[in-house]
Amino acid sequence: MHLHGFNFYYVLAPGFANYNPATDTQKFSLVNHQERNTLGVPVGGWAVIRFKANDPDRGVWFLHCHLDVHMSWGLGTAFLVDNSGMPESTLPPPPTDYPQC
């Protein structure tokens, strides 16, 4: 899986079969996190990531599988990132004469 616009700051755990929150949270690595923007997910498995949506270019960012055929099977989603109110992740409004699409 690949996330546009951000790095995964925390790869907490990968696993096989279906994710079970009752038992799989015990597998989370909460120290020495890996930083990536692409992650291999086990076949038929899962991965838990955390990331900060702090890219100043707010908008819609795509998380997807890098195998094109998998995207047509639903292995992709989009995140809508708005201003957070913090100066480092807030963009000024566009100029009043900015052309519209």
C-alpha positions as CSV (number, residue, x, y, z in Angstrom):
1,M,0.0,0.0,0.0
2,H,1.2,3.5,-0.8
3,L,0.0,6.8,0.7
4,H,0.4,10.0,-1.3
5,G,1.5,13.2,0.4
6,F,2.6,11.7,3.7
7,N,4.9,9.2,5.3
8,F,3.6,6.5,7.7
9,Y,5.3,7.7,10.9
10,Y,4.2,4.6,12.7
11,V,4.0,1.1,11.2
12,L,2.4,-0.6,14.3
13,A,1.9,-4.1,13.0
14,P,1.2,-6.3,10.1
15,G,-0.6,-9.6,10.3
16,F,-2.2,-12.6,8.5
17,A,-5.9,-13.5,8.2
18,N,-8.6,-11.2,9.5
19,Y,-7.7,-8.4,12.0
20,N,-8.9,-9.2,15.5
21,P,-8.9,-6.1,17.8
22,A,-9.2,-8.3,20.9
23,T,-5.9,-10.1,20.2
24,D,-4.0,-8.3,17.5
25,T,-3.5,-5.0,19.4
26,Q,-1.1,-7.0,21.6
27,K,1.2,-7.3,18.6
28,F,1.6,-3.5,18.1
29,S,5.1,-2.2,18.2
30,L,4.8,1.1,20.1
31,V,8.6,1.9,20.1
32,N,11.2,2.2,17.3
33,H,8.7,2.8,14.6
34,Q,9.5,2.5,10.9
35,E,9.0,5.5,8.7
36,R,7.7,4.8,5.2
37,N,5.3,5.9,2.5
38,T,4.9,2.4,1.0
39,L,4.1,-0.8,3.0
40,G,3.9,-4.4,2.0
41,V,0.8,-6.0,3.4
42,P,0.7,-9.8,3.8
43,V,-1.5,-11.6,1.2
44,G,-5.0,-11.9,2.8
45,G,-3.7,-9.9,5.8
46,W,-3.7,-6.5,7.3
47,A,-1.4,-3.7,8.5
48,V,-2.0,-1.0,11.2
49,I,-0.4,2.4,10.5
50,R,-0.6,5.8,12.1
51,F,0.3,9.0,10.4
52,K,0.0,12.8,10.9
53,A,-2.1,14.5,8.2
54,N,0.1,17.6,8.4
55,D,1.1,18.1,4.8
56,P,0.4,21.8,4.2
57,D,-1.1,21.0,0.7
58,R,-4.5,20.1,2.1
59,G,-6.9,18.3,-0.1
60,V,-7.6,14.7,-1.1
61,W,-4.8,12.1,-0.8
62,F,-4.9,8.6,-2.1
63,L,-4.0,5.4,-0.3
64,H,-3.8,2.5,-2.7
65,C,-2.3,-0.8,-3.7
66,H,0.5,-0.5,-6.2
67,L,-0.9,-3.3,-8.4
68,D,-3.3,-1.5,-10.7
69,V,-5.7,-4.5,-10.9
70,H,-6.2,-4.4,-7.2
71,M,-7.4,-0.8,-7.3
72,S,-10.4,-1.9,-9.4
73,W,-11.1,-4.5,-6.7
74,G,-11.4,-1.8,-4.1
75,L,-7.9,-1.7,-2.6
76,G,-7.7,2.1,-2.5
77,T,-9.3,4.9,-0.5
78,A,-8.9,8.7,-0.2
79,F,-8.3,10.9,2.8
80,L,-9.7,14.4,2.9
81,V,-7.3,16.7,4.8
82,D,-8.5,20.1,5.9
83,N,-6.7,22.9,7.8
84,S,-5.9,21.9,11.3
85,G,-5.7,25.4,12.7
86,M,-2.0,25.1,13.3
87,P,0.2,27.5,11.3
88,E,2.4,24.7,9.8
89,S,-0.6,22.9,8.3
90,T,-2.8,25.8,7.2
91,L,-2.8,27.4,3.8
92,P,-4.0,30.9,3.1
93,P,-7.1,31.3,0.8
94,P,-6.4,31.5,-2.9
95,P,-6.2,35.0,-4.5
96,T,-9.6,36.5,-5.5
97,D,-8.5,36.4,-9.2
98,Y,-7.5,32.8,-9.1
99,P,-9.1,30.9,-12.1
100,Q,-11.7,28.4,-11.2
101,C,-11.9,24.9,-12.7
